[in-house]
Amino acid sequence: MEQYVIKGGTALSGEVEISGAKNAALGILAGAIMTDETVTIENLPNVKDINVLIGAIEDIGASVDRVDEHTVKITGSSITRLSVDYEYIKKIRASYYLMGALLGKYKSAEVALPGGCLIGSRPIDLHVKGLKALGANVDVSYGLWSARADRLAGNHIYLDKVSVGATINIMLAAVLAEGKTTIENAAKEPHVVDVASFLNSMGANIRGAGTDVIRIVGVSKLHGTTYAVIPDQIEAGTYMCAAAATHGDVLVKNVIPKHLEATSAKLIEAGCVIEEYDDAVRVIAKGRKLSSTHVTTLPYPGFPTDMQPEITAVLAIAEGTSTVSESIFENRFKYVDELARMGATIKVEGTVAIVTGVERYTGAQVTAPDLRAGAALIIAGLAADGITVIDDIKFIQRGYEDIVGKFTKLGATFAEVDSEHELQKFKLKVS
């Protein structure tokens, strides 16, 4: 019965250090098995999704050395199995990156179909289309998808829809394919660029990552490297929104401000002051009134879908009526009922949430339906009057490193409990 318990009402202040980007690290870890030489990956976030993927990589025979909680050395020369049905792998979405990596290196792979958060339909049809275009025979059945090829050959691939997962997976397979591959309508997210930079550091030839056309010239083999993962823009955005919702003053460190521009712009529109530094942003909401604004999620450089629940948690206590339009995932508003328990007034019509600001949240017992929705509930709990208890925190632990410790350092009264006795003890302590 692991739960988070928060006594809200304290304005956050101080500094917070952002961890490595989970979504970049997952693609990079998969790419690390594509050489027989040793690859060292630094600035890994210590979160469940990362640890599950490392376990899966170890399970197929690769040598894994956990140097420390943020550094791992992987050597792919000892891989003995090309079938990935590791017990927990179906729980994470990014298990599909092992398909591109194993197919690229060994021309054969079988991977359990991916799981992750239930935020809407996330089919693998674009992945299948891309791998088939490179020459693979792909089969999806019995909860597994498998691909085999005598040889992979470069091709021109147009993605019907912008997809981060498909872009990275095709990129992984194509770097060891013969000839040239062009991916059109490619995703431009920072973690796509980071995976491409990592593969290039291993000897790949990828150009155009960060634009909508990626060009890859296949190479015969990759070599070892040492690489540091970029900071996590969604973790950073979460702390930025928490600073706004609590009317705090927080310096968010170890970030790339360029990656945060869409989030910064909406917080400025909502009444915050944002100061940018070389590798930090400061969010000042102390003494400032939050006001309504309108948000539409879009592929990068638009407003990130992964920040949609968090910004909604801020706008629900802003003066006036805001609209939040979700253009990426159709089930991303499942947290709205939970915010309503805390006093929010939000009406969902199709893919649009109409948010009428209330004066404050009130503490309640709520359930996290997915990773980013869980982060939104934490933000609401931090801003609420009274005590908030959050169930199903396993979703939140998938993507946030030491979230209790980081918020506590900013002045929050926040704990993880695993029994009714501990919960009552916390309540007694803070009452």
C-alpha positions as CSV (number, residue, x, y, z in Angstrom):
1,M,0.0,0.0,0.0
2,E,2.6,2.6,-1.0
3,Q,1.1,6.1,-1.0
4,Y,2.3,9.7,-1.1
5,V,1.0,12.0,1.5
6,I,1.3,15.7,1.3
7,K,0.3,18.6,3.6
8,G,-0.2,21.5,1.2
9,G,-0.2,25.2,1.5
10,T,3.6,25.9,1.6
11,A,5.1,28.1,-1.1
12,L,8.0,26.2,-2.6
13,S,11.4,27.9,-2.5
14,G,15.0,27.1,-3.2
15,E,16.8,25.0,-5.8
16,V,16.1,21.7,-7.4
17,E,18.5,19.6,-9.6
18,I,16.9,17.9,-12.6
19,S,17.8,14.3,-13.5
20,G,18.6,12.8,-16.9
21,A,15.8,12.5,-19.4
22,K,14.0,9.2,-19.0
23,N,12.7,9.2,-22.6
24,A,16.1,9.8,-24.1
25,A,17.8,7.3,-21.7
26,L,15.5,4.5,-22.8
27,G,16.4,4.9,-26.5
28,I,20.1,5.3,-25.6
29,L,20.2,2.1,-23.4
30,A,18.7,0.1,-26.3
31,G,21.3,1.5,-28.7
32,A,24.1,0.6,-26.3
33,I,23.7,-3.1,-27.1
34,M,24.4,-2.5,-30.8
35,T,28.1,-2.7,-30.5
36,D,30.3,-5.5,-29.0
37,E,32.4,-2.8,-27.3
38,T,31.7,-1.3,-23.9
39,V,29.4,1.7,-23.8
40,T,29.3,4.0,-20.7
41,I,26.1,6.0,-20.1
42,E,26.1,8.8,-17.6
43,N,23.4,11.0,-16.1
44,L,20.8,8.1,-16.1
45,P,17.8,8.9,-14.0
46,N,17.3,6.3,-11.2
47,V,13.6,5.5,-12.0
48,K,11.7,2.3,-12.5
49,D,11.4,2.4,-16.3
50,I,15.2,2.7,-16.6
51,N,15.8,-0.1,-14.2
52,V,13.3,-2.4,-15.9
53,L,15.0,-1.9,-19.3
54,I,18.5,-2.4,-17.8
55,G,17.1,-5.7,-16.3
56,A,15.8,-6.8,-19.7
57,I,19.2,-6.0,-21.4
58,E,20.9,-8.1,-18.7
59,D,18.3,-10.8,-19.2
60,I,19.3,-11.3,-22.9
61,G,22.9,-11.8,-21.9
62,A,24.5,-8.4,-22.2
63,S,27.1,-7.5,-19.6
64,V,25.8,-4.7,-17.3
65,D,27.9,-3.0,-14.7
66,R,26.0,-0.5,-12.5
67,V,28.9,1.9,-11.7
68,D,26.7,4.1,-9.6
69,E,23.0,5.0,-9.5
70,H,23.4,7.3,-12.5
71,T,26.1,5.5,-14.5
72,V,26.0,2.1,-16.3
73,K,28.5,0.2,-18.5
74,I,27.0,-2.1,-21.1
75,T,28.8,-4.6,-23.3
76,G,26.7,-6.2,-25.9
77,S,29.2,-8.9,-27.1
78,S,27.8,-11.5,-24.7
79,I,24.1,-11.4,-25.9
80,T,22.8,-14.9,-26.2
81,R,19.1,-14.4,-26.8
82,L,17.2,-12.3,-29.3
83,S,13.9,-12.8,-27.7
84,V,12.9,-10.2,-25.0
85,D,10.1,-11.4,-22.8
86,Y,11.5,-10.2,-19.5
87,E,8.9,-10.4,-16.8
88,Y,8.4,-6.6,-16.4
89,I,9.2,-5.4,-19.9
90,K,5.6,-5.3,-21.1
91,K,5.0,-2.7,-18.3
92,I,7.0,-0.1,-20.1
93,R,6.3,1.5,-23.4
94,A,9.9,1.8,-24.6
95,S,10.5,-1.9,-24.6
96,Y,10.0,-1.6,-28.4
97,Y,13.4,0.1,-28.8
98,L,15.0,-3.3,-28.2
99,M,13.3,-4.3,-31.5
100,G,15.1,-1.7,-33.6
101,A,18.4,-2.3,-31.8
102,L,18.4,-6.1,-32.0
103,L,17.1,-6.1,-35.6
104,G,19.7,-3.6,-36.6
105,K,22.6,-5.6,-35.1
106,Y,21.5,-9.2,-35.5
107,K,18.8,-9.0,-38.3
108,S,16.4,-10.8,-35.9
109,A,14.4,-9.9,-32.8
110,E,11.3,-10.9,-30.8
111,V,10.0,-8.5,-28.2
112,A,6.9,-8.5,-25.9
113,L,4.4,-5.9,-27.0
114,P,4.8,-2.7,-25.0
115,G,2.7,-1.5,-22.1
116,G,3.1,1.8,-20.2
117,C,0.5,4.3,-19.2
118,L,-3.1,3.9,-20.5
119,I,-3.4,7.4,-21.9
120,G,-4.8,6.4,-25.3
121,S,-4.1,4.4,-28.4
122,R,-0.4,4.1,-29.1
123,P,-0.2,1.6,-31.9
124,I,3.0,0.2,-33.3
125,D,1.8,0.4,-36.9
126,L,4.4,3.1,-37.8
127,H,7.2,1.1,-36.3
128,V,6.1,-2.0,-38.3
129,K,5.8,0.2,-41.5
130,G,9.3,1.5,-41.0
131,L,11.0,-1.8,-40.3
132,K,9.3,-3.4,-43.2
133,A,10.5,-0.6,-45.5
134,L,14.1,-1.5,-44.3
135,G,13.5,-5.1,-45.5
136,A,12.3,-6.9,-42.4
137,N,9.5,-9.4,-42.2
138,V,7.4,-8.4,-39.2
139,D,4.8,-10.5,-37.4
140,V,2.6,-9.4,-34.5
141,S,0.9,-12.2,-32.6
142,Y,0.4,-13.9,-29.2
143,G,1.5,-10.7,-27.3
144,L,4.8,-10.6,-29.1
145,W,6.2,-8.9,-32.2
146,S,9.0,-10.4,-34.2
147,A,11.1,-9.2,-37.1
148,R,13.6,-10.9,-39.3
149,A,15.6,-10.0,-42.3
150,D,18.4,-11.5,-44.5
151,R,19.7,-8.0,-44.9
152,L,18.5,-4.5,-44.0
153,A,18.6,-1.9,-46.8
154,G,18.1,1.9,-46.5
155,N,14.8,3.3,-47.9
156,H,12.7,6.4,-48.0
157,I,10.2,6.3,-45.1
158,Y,7.3,8.8,-44.6
159,L,5.7,8.7,-41.2
160,D,1.9,9.3,-41.6
161,K,1.9,10.8,-38.1
162,V,4.7,12.4,-36.0
163,S,5.8,9.6,-33.7
164,V,8.8,9.8,-31.3
165,G,8.9,6.1,-30.7
166,A,8.7,5.2,-34.4
167,T,11.4,7.8,-35.3
168,I,13.8,6.4,-32.7
169,N,13.1,2.8,-33.5
170,I,13.6,3.2,-37.3
171,M,16.7,5.2,-36.6
172,L,18.2,2.4,-34.4
173,A,17.5,-0.2,-37.1
174,A,18.7,2.0,-40.0
175,V,22.2,2.9,-38.7
176,L,23.4,-0.6,-39.5
177,A,21.4,-1.0,-42.7
178,E,23.1,-0.9,-46.1
179,G,22.8,2.4,-48.0
180,K,20.8,5.5,-47.2
181,T,17.6,5.9,-45.2
182,T,15.5,9.1,-45.1
183,I,12.8,9.5,-42.4
184,E,10.3,12.2,-43.4
185,N,7.8,13.8,-41.0
186,A,10.2,12.7,-38.2
187,A,9.7,13.7,-34.6
188,K,11.8,16.7,-33.5
189,E,11.8,16.2,-29.7
190,P,15.0,16.8,-27.8
191,H,15.2,13.1,-26.9
192,V,15.2,12.1,-30.6
193,V,18.2,14.5,-31.1
194,D,19.9,13.0,-28.0
195,V,19.6,9.4,-29.2
196,A,20.9,10.5,-32.7
197,S,23.9,12.2,-31.0
198,F,24.6,9.1,-28.9
199,L,24.5,6.8,-32.0
200,N,26.8,9.3,-33.9
201,S,29.2,9.1,-31.0
202,M,29.3,5.3,-31.6
203,G,30.2,5.9,-35.3
204,A,26.7,6.1,-36.9
205,N,26.1,8.7,-39.6
206,I,22.8,10.5,-38.8
207,R,22.0,14.0,-40.0
208,G,19.0,16.2,-39.6
209,A,17.8,15.0,-36.1
210,G,15.8,17.9,-34.7
211,T,14.2,18.6,-38.1
212,D,11.4,16.8,-39.8
213,V,13.8,15.0,-42.2
214,I,16.4,12.7,-40.8
215,R,19.0,11.2,-43.2
216,I,21.0,8.2,-42.2
217,V,23.9,6.6,-44.1
218,G,24.3,3.0,-42.9
219,V,27.7,1.9,-41.4
220,S,29.1,-1.6,-41.1
221,K,29.6,-1.5,-37.3
222,L,29.4,0.7,-34.2
223,H,32.0,1.2,-31.5
224,G,32.1,1.9,-27.8
225,T,31.5,5.4,-26.3
226,T,30.9,7.4,-23.2
227,Y,27.8,9.5,-23.3
228,A,25.8,11.7,-20.8
229,V,22.0,11.9,-21.2
230,I,20.4,15.3,-21.5
231,P,18.3,16.7,-18.7
232,D,14.7,15.8,-18.4
233,Q,12.5,18.6,-19.8
234,I,9.3,17.1,-18.4
235,E,10.7,16.7,-14.9
236,A,11.9,20.3,-15.1
237,G,8.4,21.4,-16.3
238,T,6.8,19.6,-13.4
239,Y,8.8,21.5,-10.8
240,M,8.2,24.8,-12.7
241,C,4.4,24.1,-12.5
242,A,4.7,23.2,-8.8
243,A,6.4,26.5,-8.2
244,A,3.6,28.4,-10.0
245,A,0.8,26.5,-8.2
246,T,2.2,27.1,-4.8
247,H,3.1,30.8,-5.5
248,G,6.7,29.9,-4.8
249,D,10.2,31.0,-6.1
250,V,12.2,28.0,-7.4
251,L,15.5,27.8,-9.3
252,V,15.3,24.7,-11.6
253,K,18.9,23.6,-12.3
254,N,20.7,21.3,-14.8
255,V,18.3,22.1,-17.6
256,I,18.5,23.2,-21.3
257,P,16.2,26.3,-21.2
258,K,15.5,26.0,-25.0
259,H,13.8,22.7,-24.4
260,L,11.5,24.4,-21.8
261,E,10.3,27.3,-24.0
262,A,6.7,26.1,-24.5
263,T,6.2,25.5,-20.8
264,S,7.9,28.8,-19.9
265,A,5.7,30.7,-22.3
266,K,2.5,29.3,-20.8
267,L,3.6,30.0,-17.2
268,I,4.4,33.6,-18.2
269,E,0.9,33.9,-19.8
270,A,-0.5,32.6,-16.5
271,G,1.3,35.3,-14.5
272,C,4.6,34.0,-13.5
273,V,8.0,35.6,-14.0
274,I,10.6,33.3,-15.7
275,E,14.3,34.1,-15.6
276,E,16.6,32.1,-17.9
277,Y,20.2,31.3,-17.3
278,D,22.7,29.1,-19.2
279,D,21.6,25.9,-17.5
280,A,18.8,26.9,-15.2
281,V,15.4,28.6,-15.1
282,R,13.9,30.4,-12.2
283,V,10.1,30.5,-11.7
284,I,8.8,33.3,-9.6
285,A,5.1,33.2,-8.6
286,K,5.5,34.7,-5.1
287,G,3.0,37.5,-4.5
288,R,1.6,37.1,-8.1
289,K,-1.9,36.4,-9.2
290,L,-2.4,33.4,-11.5
291,S,-4.5,34.1,-14.6
292,S,-6.2,32.0,-17.2
293,T,-4.6,31.0,-20.6
294,H,-5.2,28.6,-23.4
295,V,-3.0,25.5,-24.1
296,T,-2.9,23.1,-27.1
297,T,-0.6,20.1,-27.0
298,L,1.5,19.6,-30.2
299,P,4.6,17.8,-31.3
300,Y,7.9,19.6,-30.3
301,P,8.5,22.5,-30.4
302,G,4.8,22.8,-29.4
303,F,3.5,22.4,-25.9
304,P,4.3,18.8,-24.7
305,T,1.5,16.4,-24.2
306,D,3.5,15.1,-21.2
307,M,3.1,18.6,-19.6
308,Q,-0.7,18.8,-20.2
309,P,-1.9,17.4,-16.8
310,E,0.6,19.5,-14.9
311,I,-0.3,22.9,-16.5
312,T,-4.0,22.0,-16.1
313,A,-3.3,21.6,-12.3
314,V,-2.0,25.2,-12.3
315,L,-4.8,26.6,-14.4
316,A,-7.5,25.1,-12.2
317,I,-6.5,27.6,-9.5
318,A,-5.9,30.5,-11.8
319,E,-8.4,33.3,-12.1
320,G,-10.8,33.0,-15.1
321,T,-11.5,30.3,-17.6
322,S,-8.8,28.4,-19.5
323,T,-9.0,25.8,-22.2
324,V,-6.6,22.9,-22.6
325,S,-6.8,21.1,-25.9
326,E,-5.2,17.6,-26.3
327,S,-4.2,16.7,-29.8
328,I,-1.9,13.7,-29.2
329,F,-3.6,11.2,-26.8
330,E,-7.3,10.8,-26.5
331,N,-7.4,9.4,-22.9
332,R,-5.2,12.0,-21.3
333,F,-7.9,13.6,-19.2
334,K,-8.5,10.7,-16.8
335,Y,-7.1,12.7,-13.9
336,V,-9.8,15.4,-14.1
337,D,-12.1,13.4,-11.8
338,E,-9.3,13.2,-9.3
339,L,-8.7,17.0,-9.4
340,A,-12.4,17.5,-9.0
341,R,-12.2,15.6,-5.7
342,M,-9.8,18.4,-4.6
343,G,-12.2,21.1,-5.7
344,A,-11.3,21.8,-9.3
345,T,-14.0,22.8,-11.8
346,I,-13.1,21.2,-15.1
347,K,-15.4,20.1,-17.9
348,V,-14.1,17.8,-20.6
349,E,-15.7,18.0,-24.0
350,G,-14.0,15.6,-26.4
351,T,-10.4,16.6,-26.6
352,V,-10.8,19.9,-24.8
353,A,-10.9,20.6,-21.1
354,I,-12.7,23.8,-20.0
355,V,-11.0,24.9,-16.8
356,T,-12.8,27.4,-14.5
357,G,-10.4,28.6,-11.9
358,V,-11.2,28.1,-8.2
359,E,-9.7,29.9,-5.3
360,R,-7.9,26.9,-3.9
361,Y,-7.7,23.1,-3.8
362,T,-8.7,21.1,-0.7
363,G,-6.8,18.0,0.4
364,A,-8.4,14.6,-0.5
365,Q,-7.6,11.0,-1.2
366,V,-6.9,10.5,-4.9
367,T,-5.5,7.9,-7.3
368,A,-2.9,8.5,-10.0
369,P,-4.2,7.0,-13.3
370,D,-0.9,7.4,-15.1
371,L,2.6,8.9,-14.7
372,R,2.0,12.6,-15.7
373,A,-1.5,12.6,-14.2
374,G,0.2,11.5,-10.9
375,A,2.6,14.5,-11.2
376,A,-0.5,16.8,-11.6
377,L,-2.0,15.4,-8.4
378,I,1.2,16.1,-6.5
379,I,1.2,19.7,-7.8
380,A,-2.5,20.0,-6.6
381,G,-1.6,18.5,-3.3
382,L,1.3,20.9,-2.7
383,A,-1.0,23.8,-3.4
384,A,-4.0,22.4,-1.4
385,D,-5.4,23.4,2.0
386,G,-5.1,20.3,4.1
387,I,-3.7,16.8,3.5
388,T,-3.7,14.9,0.2
389,V,-3.1,11.1,-0.1
390,I,-2.2,9.7,-3.5
391,D,-2.7,6.0,-4.3
392,D,-1.1,4.0,-7.2
393,I,2.2,5.9,-6.9
394,K,3.9,3.1,-8.9
395,F,3.0,5.2,-12.0
396,I,4.8,8.2,-10.7
397,Q,7.9,6.2,-9.7
398,R,8.2,5.1,-13.3
399,G,9.5,8.6,-14.3
400,Y,10.5,10.8,-11.3
401,E,13.7,10.3,-9.4
402,D,13.6,11.0,-5.6
403,I,10.5,13.2,-6.0
404,V,9.8,13.2,-2.3
405,G,13.4,14.3,-1.4
406,K,13.4,17.0,-4.1
407,F,10.1,18.5,-3.0
408,T,11.0,18.3,0.6
409,K,14.2,20.2,-0.1
410,L,12.0,22.9,-1.6
411,G,10.1,23.2,1.7
412,A,7.2,20.8,1.0
413,T,5.7,18.6,3.7
414,F,5.7,15.4,1.7
415,A,6.3,11.7,2.5
416,E,6.0,8.2,1.1
417,V,4.2,5.8,3.4
418,D,3.5,2.1,3.1
419,S,1.0,1.4,5.9
420,E,-2.0,2.9,7.6
421,H,0.1,3.3,10.8
422,E,2.7,5.4,8.9
423,L,-0.1,7.5,7.3
424,Q,-1.7,8.2,10.7
425,K,1.8,9.0,12.1
426,F,2.4,11.6,9.3
427,K,-1.0,13.2,9.9
428,L,-0.4,13.4,13.7
429,K,3.0,14.9,13.1
430,V,1.8,17.7,10.8
431,S,-1.6,18.4,12.5
